[in-house]
Amino acid sequence: MKIDEIENIELKFLDLDDYQELKAAMISAYTNMPGSYWKEEHIKSLIDKFPEGQVVIKINGQIAGVALSIIVDYNAFDDNHTYEQITGKYTFDTHDNEGDVLYGIEVFIKPSFRGLRLGRRLYDYRKELCEKLNLKSIVFGGRMPNYHSYASELSPKEYIAKVRRKEIHDPVLNFQISNDFHPAKVMKGYLDGDKASQDFAILMEWDNIYYQKPNKKAATKKSIVRLGLIQWQMRPYKDLEELLQQAEFFIDSVSGYRSDFALFPEFFNAPLMAGNNHMSTADAIRELAKHTQAIVQRFSEFSISYNINIISGSMPEMIDGRLYNVGYLCRRDGSMERYEKLHVTPDEAKVWGMQGGTQLKTFDTDCGKIGVLICYDSEFPELSRLLADDGMDILFVPFLTDTQNGYSRVRHCAQARAIENECYVAIAGSVGNLPNVENMDIQFAQSMVFTPCDFSFPTNGIKAEATPNTEMILIADVDIDLLRELNQFGAVRNLKDRRTDLFELKKK
C-alpha cells in the first residue's frame, strides 16, 4: 500500500470478531512456515487473560499488523527456555498479572502493508505498556530469517556481529536493534519448524529505565529532586554557637522551599580560626578540628528537625594523629556517612600538613544515589567516573577558592563531569574575606547546578547559577528520570559508548 492511499490508521485492542481476518493476515505473513497461525481458542484465551497486551493496527479498516504479549514472572524460567515453555504449551497459563516482564509472543506486519514503519508503532505501544505497568523489561525470542544462508560459514554469534556492523542484512534483527532491543543470548531449539533461522533464536531485551522495584516501605525514591545550595559568607563569629545559628538559618531557609538537599561549602567553619590567629597555621587548623564532631552532631539534628538531607561541606578532622579534610552526609532519617577529600592541594599539604583520604563511594539516599567530591577532587575525572559506574545521579562539590582562576578550574571541571557522566553536578562555595585568619584571606565563588547537554536539558548545561561573590541560597529542581532517558536515547551516550574493549577503569 502507498502512503497516499491511507485514509486513517488506528491502533486498537484486538477483538475476537477480528479473528478470521487475523488468521488470513498471519497466513500471508508466514508463507515460509505453512500452518503457522493462532487458533481462535488461543486468541480468546489471550484476550481474556490480558486484553491490554493484544493490539492490532488497522489501516482503512483492514488489519495491517498485530502484536500479542503476556506478562510472566521471569524468575520462573531460565534463559534457555523454549517458546512452548514460555507460553505454557500455548495455553498462556504462564501469564501472571504480578509478573515482572512483558513477554512478546507475536509481532508481524501483513506483507501488503510493509514499508510503512508500522512495526515501530507496535513496539512503541509495548514500551509504553511496559512503563505504565511498571514492568522490568520487554523480552522475546527473535527470529534470524536470513541465517540459513550463512549457517555453513558463521556461528549465530558471528552472524549477529555482522548484522550489527551492517555487513549482513537481516530484516527482523536489524529492525529490533534499531528499536533499542539488545541481543542477550542465543537459544537453540526455541521454535520448532523455523528452518530459516536454523532453529536458533536470539533472546532480545528492552530495559524499562523507569522501572521501580516494588517496595513494601511507604517511602519511595523521588524523580524530581530539589537542591538547596548555600553560598556562604565568610564573616567573624564570636563562637561555635553563633556559627551554628547562621548555619541553621540557611538550613531553615532552603527547607522552607521544601528542598531535599542542603549543600554547604568546603571549610565553611574556617571563621572559627580567627581566635587562634596567634598560633601557627598548622596548629590553628588542628584546633579548628576539635569543633568538627560537635558541628556534625548538630547538623544531624538539623537534618531531622528540618526534614532535609545535609551535605556538610567539609571540615578538618584528626584521625590517629593525622589531619584530613572530610565531610558528612546527614540524612533526614537520622543516619550519617563520612566522605573524604582524596587529593589535597599543594597548599593544604605544605601549610597545614593535610593528608589525602582513601575512601571513595556513592551514598544511597531517599532521592537516589549521590556522590561527593571536595573541591580539587572534582578536577580528577577518574573519581566521578567510578561513582557514575556505581549508579550516581547527583554529584555534590563543596569548594573553597580564593581567586577567580582557581574557581574557574573547579567550575569547568564540574561541568565536564556532568556531561561525561550523564549526571547532575551541584557546586557551592564561600564568598567574602577573613582578614584575621591566615591562609584564608579572600574567597571567590559562584555556586551552580550543571546538567548534561542534550535536548531535555538547558542548551548551555547550566540549570541554575548564583550571583557571583554574594551571600545567598540557590534553589534548583533536577529530574532524575531525564538521566535515564539520556542514557538510553540521548543524541550522544557517553556512558554506553565507552570503548571498554580498549580500556577499563577500576578501583584498587
C-alpha positions as CSV (number, residue, x, y, z in Angstrom):
1,M,0.0,0.0,0.0
2,K,1.2,3.5,-0.8
3,I,1.1,6.3,1.8
4,D,-1.3,8.4,-0.3
5,E,-3.8,5.6,-0.2
6,I,-4.1,5.7,3.6
7,E,-7.2,7.4,4.8
8,N,-6.8,6.5,8.5
9,I,-4.6,4.5,10.8
10,E,-5.7,3.3,14.2
11,L,-4.1,1.2,17.0
12,K,-6.8,-0.7,18.9
13,F,-7.2,-3.7,21.2
14,L,-7.7,-7.0,19.4
15,D,-11.3,-8.2,19.4
16,L,-12.4,-11.8,18.9
17,D,-14.5,-10.6,16.0
18,D,-11.2,-9.8,14.2
19,Y,-10.2,-13.5,14.3
20,Q,-10.8,-14.6,10.7
21,E,-9.1,-11.5,9.3
22,L,-6.2,-12.0,11.8
23,K,-5.9,-15.7,10.6
24,A,-5.7,-14.6,7.0
25,A,-3.1,-11.9,7.7
26,M,-0.9,-14.3,9.7
27,I,-1.0,-16.9,6.9
28,S,0.1,-14.3,4.4
29,A,2.9,-13.1,6.8
30,Y,4.4,-16.6,7.3
31,T,4.3,-18.2,3.8
32,N,7.6,-20.0,4.7
33,M,6.0,-21.6,7.7
34,P,2.8,-23.3,6.5
35,G,0.1,-23.7,9.1
36,S,1.6,-21.2,11.4
37,Y,-1.4,-19.3,12.7
38,W,-3.1,-19.0,16.0
39,K,-6.4,-20.9,16.5
40,E,-9.4,-19.0,17.7
41,E,-9.3,-20.5,21.2
42,H,-5.7,-19.2,21.6
43,I,-6.7,-15.7,20.7
44,K,-9.7,-15.9,23.0
45,S,-7.5,-17.0,25.9
46,L,-5.1,-14.2,25.3
47,I,-7.9,-11.6,25.2
48,D,-9.5,-13.0,28.4
49,K,-6.2,-13.1,30.3
50,F,-4.5,-9.9,29.2
51,P,-6.6,-7.6,26.8
52,E,-4.1,-4.7,27.1
53,G,-1.4,-6.9,25.7
54,Q,-3.2,-7.8,22.4
55,V,-3.3,-5.0,19.8
56,V,-3.7,-4.5,16.1
57,I,-3.0,-1.7,13.7
58,K,-5.8,-1.1,11.2
59,I,-5.4,0.9,8.0
60,N,-8.6,1.9,6.2
61,G,-10.4,-0.6,8.4
62,Q,-8.1,-3.6,7.5
63,I,-5.7,-5.4,9.9
64,A,-2.2,-4.3,8.9
65,G,-0.2,-5.5,11.9
66,V,-0.5,-7.4,15.2
67,A,1.3,-7.6,18.5
68,L,0.5,-10.2,21.1
69,S,2.1,-10.4,24.6
70,I,1.8,-11.8,28.1
71,I,3.2,-10.9,31.5
72,V,5.5,-13.5,33.1
73,D,7.4,-14.0,36.3
74,Y,10.7,-14.3,34.5
75,N,12.4,-15.9,37.5
76,A,10.2,-19.0,36.9
77,F,12.1,-19.6,33.6
78,D,15.8,-19.7,32.6
79,D,17.4,-18.1,29.6
80,N,17.3,-21.4,27.8
81,H,13.5,-21.7,27.7
82,T,11.6,-22.6,24.6
83,Y,8.6,-20.8,23.0
84,E,6.4,-23.7,24.1
85,Q,7.6,-23.4,27.7
86,I,7.1,-19.6,27.9
87,T,3.5,-19.9,26.6
88,G,2.6,-22.9,28.7
89,K,2.2,-25.2,25.7
90,Y,0.1,-22.4,24.1
91,T,-2.4,-22.3,27.0
92,F,-0.9,-19.0,28.2
93,D,-1.3,-20.2,31.8
94,T,2.1,-18.7,32.3
95,H,0.6,-15.3,32.2
96,D,0.9,-13.7,35.7
97,N,-0.5,-10.2,36.4
98,E,2.0,-10.0,39.3
99,G,4.9,-10.8,37.0
100,D,7.8,-8.5,36.2
101,V,8.4,-8.9,32.4
102,L,6.3,-8.2,29.3
103,Y,7.0,-11.2,27.0
104,G,6.3,-10.7,23.3
105,I,4.9,-13.8,21.7
106,E,3.9,-12.4,18.3
107,V,4.6,-9.4,16.1
108,F,4.0,-9.2,12.4
109,I,3.1,-6.8,9.6
110,K,1.0,-8.1,6.7
111,P,3.2,-8.1,3.6
112,S,1.0,-5.6,1.7
113,F,1.5,-3.0,4.4
114,R,5.2,-3.4,5.0
115,G,7.5,-0.4,4.4
116,L,5.2,2.0,6.4
117,R,7.1,1.7,9.7
118,L,4.1,0.2,11.3
119,G,6.2,-2.2,13.3
120,R,7.7,0.7,15.2
121,R,4.2,1.7,16.3
122,L,3.6,-1.7,17.8
123,Y,6.9,-1.7,19.6
124,D,6.3,1.8,20.9
125,Y,3.0,0.7,22.3
126,R,4.7,-2.2,24.0
127,K,7.2,0.1,25.6
128,E,4.5,2.4,26.8
129,L,2.6,-0.5,28.3
130,C,5.8,-1.8,30.0
131,E,6.3,1.6,31.6
132,K,2.7,2.0,32.5
133,L,2.6,-1.4,34.3
134,N,6.0,-0.8,35.9
135,L,7.5,-4.0,34.4
136,K,11.2,-4.5,34.4
137,S,11.7,-5.2,30.7
138,I,10.3,-6.5,27.4
139,V,11.7,-9.9,26.3
140,F,11.1,-12.1,23.3
141,G,12.8,-14.7,21.2
142,G,13.7,-13.1,17.9
143,R,14.0,-15.0,14.6
144,M,17.0,-14.8,12.3
145,P,15.3,-15.4,8.9
146,N,18.4,-14.9,6.8
147,Y,20.7,-17.1,9.0
148,H,20.1,-20.2,6.9
149,S,22.1,-18.5,4.1
150,Y,25.2,-18.2,6.3
151,A,24.9,-21.1,8.7
152,S,27.6,-23.1,7.0
153,E,30.2,-20.4,7.5
154,L,29.1,-18.3,10.5
155,S,28.1,-19.2,14.1
156,P,25.0,-17.4,15.4
157,K,27.3,-15.1,17.4
158,E,29.3,-14.2,14.4
159,Y,26.2,-13.7,12.3
160,I,24.7,-11.3,14.9
161,A,28.0,-9.3,15.0
162,K,28.0,-8.9,11.2
163,V,24.3,-7.8,11.3
164,R,25.1,-5.2,13.9
165,R,28.0,-3.9,11.7
166,K,25.6,-3.7,8.7
167,E,27.7,-6.3,6.8
168,I,24.7,-8.6,6.6
169,H,21.1,-7.5,6.2
170,D,18.6,-9.4,8.4
171,P,15.2,-7.6,8.3
172,V,14.0,-8.8,11.6
173,L,17.2,-8.5,13.7
174,N,18.1,-5.1,12.1
175,F,14.6,-3.8,13.0
176,Q,14.7,-5.0,16.5
177,I,18.2,-3.5,17.2
178,S,17.1,-0.2,15.6
179,N,14.2,-0.1,18.1
180,D,16.6,-0.3,21.1
181,F,16.4,-4.0,21.8
182,H,19.7,-5.7,22.5
183,P,20.6,-9.4,22.0
184,A,21.1,-11.1,25.3
185,K,21.5,-14.8,24.4
186,V,21.4,-17.2,21.5
187,M,18.9,-20.0,22.1
188,K,18.9,-23.4,20.3
189,G,15.6,-25.2,19.6
190,Y,13.5,-22.2,20.6
191,L,10.8,-22.5,17.9
192,D,10.1,-25.8,16.2
193,G,10.0,-25.6,12.4
194,D,11.8,-22.3,12.0
195,K,14.2,-23.6,9.3
196,A,15.1,-20.1,8.1
197,S,16.6,-19.5,11.5
198,Q,18.1,-23.0,11.6
199,D,16.0,-23.5,14.8
200,F,18.0,-20.7,16.5
201,A,16.5,-17.6,18.2
202,I,18.0,-14.6,19.9
203,L,16.7,-13.6,23.3
204,M,16.1,-9.9,22.8
205,E,15.6,-7.5,25.6
206,W,14.5,-3.9,26.2
207,D,15.0,-2.5,29.6
208,N,12.5,-0.2,31.2
209,I,14.6,2.6,32.7
210,Y,11.6,3.8,34.8
211,Y,11.1,0.5,36.5
212,Q,10.8,0.8,40.3
213,K,11.2,-2.4,42.2
214,P,8.1,-2.9,44.4
215,N,8.8,-1.6,47.9
216,K,6.8,-2.6,50.9
217,K,8.0,0.6,52.7
218,A,5.9,3.7,52.5
219,A,8.8,5.8,51.3
220,T,9.7,5.9,47.6
221,K,12.5,7.4,45.7
222,K,11.7,10.8,44.1
223,S,12.0,11.7,40.5
224,I,12.1,15.4,40.9
225,V,14.8,16.4,43.4
226,R,15.1,19.9,44.8
227,L,18.6,21.1,45.6
228,G,19.4,23.9,48.0
229,L,22.9,25.4,47.6
230,I,24.3,27.7,50.3
231,Q,26.7,30.4,49.1
232,W,28.2,31.1,52.5
233,Q,29.6,34.5,53.5
234,M,32.8,34.3,55.4
235,R,32.5,36.6,58.4
236,P,33.7,36.7,62.0
237,Y,31.8,34.6,64.6
238,K,32.4,35.0,68.3
239,D,32.0,31.3,69.0
240,L,30.7,28.0,67.6
241,E,27.2,28.6,68.7
242,E,26.9,31.8,66.7
243,L,28.3,30.0,63.6
244,L,25.7,27.2,64.1
245,Q,22.9,29.8,64.4
246,Q,23.9,31.1,60.9
247,A,24.1,27.6,59.5
248,E,20.6,26.8,60.9
249,F,19.2,30.0,59.4
250,F,20.3,28.8,55.9
251,I,19.1,25.2,56.5
252,D,15.7,26.6,57.7
253,S,15.6,28.8,54.5
254,V,16.2,26.0,52.0
255,S,14.0,23.6,53.9
256,G,11.2,26.2,53.7
257,Y,11.3,25.8,49.9
258,R,11.0,22.0,50.5
259,S,14.5,21.3,49.3
260,D,15.7,17.7,49.5
261,F,19.4,18.6,50.0
262,A,21.3,21.4,51.6
263,L,24.9,21.8,50.4
264,F,27.5,23.7,52.4
265,P,30.9,24.8,51.0
266,E,34.3,23.5,51.9
267,F,35.8,24.8,55.2
268,F,32.7,26.9,55.8
269,N,33.7,26.8,59.5
270,A,37.0,28.5,58.9
271,P,36.0,31.8,60.6
272,L,36.4,30.0,64.0
273,M,40.1,30.0,63.4
274,A,40.2,33.8,64.0
275,G,40.5,33.1,67.7
276,N,43.6,31.0,67.0
277,N,45.5,33.5,64.9
278,H,48.3,33.7,67.5
279,M,49.1,30.0,66.6
280,S,50.9,28.7,63.6
281,T,48.6,27.9,60.7
282,A,49.2,24.2,61.2
283,D,48.2,24.4,64.9
284,A,45.3,26.7,64.2
285,I,43.6,24.3,61.8
286,R,44.1,21.4,64.2
287,E,42.4,23.5,66.9
288,L,39.6,24.0,64.4
289,A,39.3,20.3,64.0
290,K,38.2,20.0,67.7
291,H,34.8,21.5,66.7
292,T,34.1,19.0,63.9
293,Q,32.2,16.4,65.8
294,A,30.0,19.0,67.6
295,I,29.1,20.5,64.2
296,V,28.3,17.1,62.7
297,Q,26.1,16.2,65.6
298,R,24.1,19.5,65.4
299,F,23.9,19.1,61.6
300,S,22.4,15.7,62.1
301,E,19.8,17.1,64.5
302,F,19.0,19.9,61.9
303,S,18.5,17.3,59.2
304,I,15.9,15.5,61.2
305,S,14.1,18.6,62.6
306,Y,14.1,20.4,59.2
307,N,13.4,17.2,57.1
308,I,16.3,17.7,54.8
309,N,19.5,15.8,53.8
310,I,22.5,17.9,54.6
311,I,25.9,17.7,52.9
312,S,28.1,19.4,55.4
313,G,30.6,20.8,53.0
314,S,34.0,19.9,54.6
315,M,35.9,20.4,57.9
316,P,39.3,19.4,59.2
317,E,39.3,16.2,61.3
318,M,42.1,14.5,63.2
319,I,42.3,10.7,62.9
320,D,45.2,8.8,64.6
321,G,47.2,12.0,64.7
322,R,46.7,12.8,61.0
323,L,44.8,15.7,59.6
324,Y,42.2,15.1,57.0
325,N,39.6,17.2,55.1
326,V,36.3,15.5,55.5
327,G,32.5,16.0,55.4
328,Y,29.4,14.2,56.4
329,L,26.1,13.3,54.7
330,C,23.5,13.8,57.4
331,R,20.3,12.1,56.2
332,R,16.9,13.2,57.3
333,D,16.2,9.7,58.7
334,G,19.0,10.3,61.3
335,S,21.7,8.2,59.7
336,M,25.2,9.7,58.8
337,E,28.1,8.8,56.5
338,R,31.5,10.3,56.1
339,Y,33.3,11.3,52.9
340,E,36.9,12.4,52.4
341,K,39.0,14.7,50.2
342,L,41.3,12.4,48.4
343,H,43.5,14.9,46.6
344,V,44.7,17.6,48.9
345,T,46.1,20.7,47.1
346,P,49.9,21.5,47.3
347,D,49.0,24.4,49.6
348,E,47.0,22.2,52.0
349,A,49.8,19.8,52.3
350,K,52.5,22.4,52.6
351,V,50.9,24.9,55.0
352,W,48.7,22.5,57.1
353,G,50.3,19.1,56.7
354,M,47.0,17.7,55.5
355,Q,46.7,14.1,54.3
356,G,44.6,12.7,51.4
357,G,41.8,10.3,52.3
358,T,41.3,6.8,50.9
359,Q,37.5,6.4,50.8
360,L,35.6,6.8,47.5
361,K,31.9,5.6,47.4
362,T,28.4,6.6,46.5
363,F,25.7,7.2,49.1
364,D,22.1,5.9,49.0
365,T,19.5,8.5,49.8
366,D,15.7,8.8,49.5
367,C,16.4,10.7,46.3
368,G,18.7,8.2,44.6
369,K,22.4,7.7,44.7
370,I,24.7,10.6,45.2
371,G,28.4,11.3,45.3
372,V,30.5,14.0,47.0
373,L,33.9,15.2,45.8
374,I,35.5,18.0,47.7
375,C,36.9,20.9,45.5
376,Y,40.2,19.7,44.0
377,D,38.8,16.1,43.7
378,S,36.4,17.3,41.0
379,E,39.4,18.0,38.8
380,F,40.3,14.3,38.6
381,P,37.8,12.7,36.1
382,E,38.5,9.1,37.2
383,L,36.8,9.7,40.6
384,S,33.5,10.8,39.2
385,R,33.5,8.1,36.5
386,L,33.9,5.4,39.2
387,L,31.0,7.0,41.1
388,A,28.9,7.0,37.8
389,D,29.7,3.4,37.3
390,D,28.2,2.8,40.8
391,G,25.0,4.5,39.8
392,M,25.5,8.1,40.9
393,D,22.7,10.5,39.8
394,I,23.9,13.7,41.5
395,L,27.4,14.8,42.3
396,F,27.9,17.4,45.0
397,V,31.1,19.5,45.0
398,P,31.7,21.7,48.1
399,F,34.6,24.0,47.3
400,L,36.7,26.9,48.5
401,T,38.7,29.0,46.0
402,D,40.4,32.3,46.7
403,T,41.0,33.5,43.1
404,Q,38.9,33.5,40.0
405,N,41.3,31.3,38.1
406,G,41.1,28.7,40.9
407,Y,37.3,28.9,40.8
408,S,37.3,28.5,37.0
409,R,39.2,25.2,37.4
410,V,36.5,23.8,39.7
411,R,33.6,25.3,37.7
412,H,34.7,24.0,34.3
413,C,35.8,20.6,35.6
414,A,32.5,20.2,37.4
415,Q,30.6,21.0,34.2
416,A,32.6,18.4,32.3
417,R,31.8,15.8,35.0
418,A,28.1,16.4,34.3
419,I,28.4,15.8,30.6
420,E,30.7,12.8,30.6
421,N,28.9,11.0,33.4
422,E,25.3,11.9,32.5
423,C,24.6,13.3,35.9
424,Y,23.8,16.5,37.7
425,V,26.6,18.4,39.5
426,A,26.0,20.9,42.2
427,I,28.8,23.1,43.4
428,A,28.7,25.5,46.4
429,G,31.5,27.8,47.7
430,S,32.1,30.7,50.1
431,V,32.4,34.4,49.4
432,G,33.9,37.4,51.2
433,N,37.1,37.6,53.3
434,L,38.6,36.7,56.6
435,P,41.4,39.2,57.4
436,N,42.1,37.7,60.8
437,V,42.6,34.1,59.5
438,E,46.0,33.4,57.9
439,N,45.8,31.4,54.6
440,M,42.0,32.2,54.4
441,D,42.2,35.8,53.4
442,I,39.8,36.0,50.4
443,Q,37.3,33.9,48.7
444,F,35.7,33.8,45.2
445,A,32.6,31.7,44.4
446,Q,29.6,31.4,42.1
447,S,27.5,28.4,43.1
448,M,25.9,26.5,40.2
449,V,23.9,23.4,39.2
450,F,25.1,21.8,36.0
451,T,23.3,19.3,33.7
452,P,24.3,17.2,30.7
453,C,23.9,19.0,27.4
454,D,21.1,17.4,25.4
455,F,17.6,18.2,24.2
456,S,15.9,17.6,27.6
457,F,18.3,19.9,29.4
458,P,19.4,23.5,29.2
459,T,21.4,24.1,26.0
460,N,24.4,25.5,27.9
461,G,24.3,22.8,30.5
462,I,23.5,25.2,33.4
463,K,20.4,24.6,35.4
464,A,20.8,27.4,37.9
465,E,23.6,29.8,38.9
466,A,24.0,32.2,41.9
467,T,25.2,35.8,41.7
468,P,29.0,35.8,42.0
469,N,30.5,36.8,45.3
470,T,27.2,37.4,47.0
471,E,25.8,35.6,50.1
472,M,22.7,33.8,49.0
473,I,20.9,30.5,48.6
474,L,20.3,28.8,45.2
475,I,17.3,26.5,44.7
476,A,17.0,24.2,41.7
477,D,14.9,21.2,40.7
478,V,16.5,18.3,38.8
479,D,14.6,15.4,37.1
480,I,16.3,12.0,37.7
481,D,14.1,10.4,35.1
482,L,15.7,12.6,32.4
483,L,19.0,11.0,33.1
484,R,17.5,7.6,32.4
485,E,16.2,8.8,29.1
486,L,19.6,10.4,28.2
487,N,21.4,7.1,29.0
488,Q,19.2,5.2,26.6
489,F,18.1,7.7,23.9
490,G,20.5,10.7,24.1
491,A,21.9,12.3,21.0
492,V,25.2,11.0,22.3
493,R,25.5,8.4,25.1
494,N,28.8,8.9,26.8
495,L,28.5,6.1,29.3
496,K,27.1,3.5,26.9
497,D,29.5,4.4,24.0
498,R,32.7,3.9,26.0
499,R,35.3,1.6,24.3
500,T,35.6,-0.8,27.2
501,D,37.2,-3.2,24.7
502,L,40.2,-0.8,24.7
503,F,40.3,0.3,28.3
504,E,38.9,-0.1,31.8
505,L,38.8,1.8,35.0
506,K,38.5,0.2,38.4
507,K,39.2,0.9,42.0
508,K,42.1,-0.8,43.7
